[in-house]
Every structure is written in C-alpha cells, then in structure tokens.
Amino acid sequence: MKRQHFGLYAIALAILIVGLTFAGVPLQTMLFSLLVLACPLMMIFMMGGHGDGGGSDEQHRDHHTTGRS
C-alpha cells in the first residue's frame, strides 16, 4: 500500500459517509461500524508496506545465503 493513495482513500471514505447519511443510516451505527473496522484497517495499512511476498523466513534466508532464487 502506497502513501500516495491515502488521499484517495480519505475521499472514498468521505463519499461513503455522505452516501450513508443520505440513505438514512444513523450516525451511531456508522461510528460503531468504523470502530469494528478499525482493527482490520490498521493491520492492512501497517502490514501493507512490508511486501516480502509472504514466503517463509527459511526460504528468505536460503535465497540470501546461496544466491539462488
């Protein structure tokens, strides 16, 4: 996940909130939903920059010690 896209995410969130408000969703429900989604969203943003492909540590070590892919 790249920092250059954070502005687009903020705009999308604002559009979603305005749309839900016009649809008649109570503010209390939106706040509760945001609270429930806070943990997974933080994990996505925090772990997005690692990008090591999800391989195991052993495979990663073998690649660097032997020089093979």
N, C-alpha and C positions, 0 to 999 in steps of 0.2 A: 504494500500500500504506500503510495507516494504522497508526500506532503502537499504537492501541487494540486491534489484533488480535494483537499479538505474544504475549500471554499464551495465546491460543487456539492459536497455532502451537506454543508450547512444550508445551502439554498434548497436542496431537496427536502431537508427536514422542515424548513420553514413552510414550504409548499404543502407538505403533508399535514402540518399542524393547522394551517389555514383551511385546507380542504376538510379535515375532520371537524373543525369548528363550524363550518358552513353545513356540514352533514348533520350537525346536532349532537355530536359526541360531547358529553360533559367534560369539563376541564379536569375534574378529579380522576376520571377514567384515563385520560391522556397522561396525566402525571404518574399514575400507578403503572401504566404500560411502559413509560420511559424508565421508571425505577426498575422494573423487571428486566428490561432490555439492557440496562446499564452494564451489567457484568459481562455478558457475551460481547457487547460492542467494545468494551475496553480491552478484552482479550484479542479481538480482531485487530484493533489499532496498535496494541502493544506488540503483538507477535508478527504483524504484517511485514515489518522491516527486516526480519531475520533471513528469510528466503534461502535456507540451506537445502531445500528440496525434500525435506522430511526423511532423509536417509539416516541410518543408524550411525552412532559415533564410531563403531568399529569400521564400517565402510569408509567413513570420512578419514580415519587415521590411516587405513591401508592405502588410500589414494595418495596421501601426502608422503608416506614413508617409502613407497615403492615407485612413485612417479607414474604409475599406470592408472588408466581410467576404468 
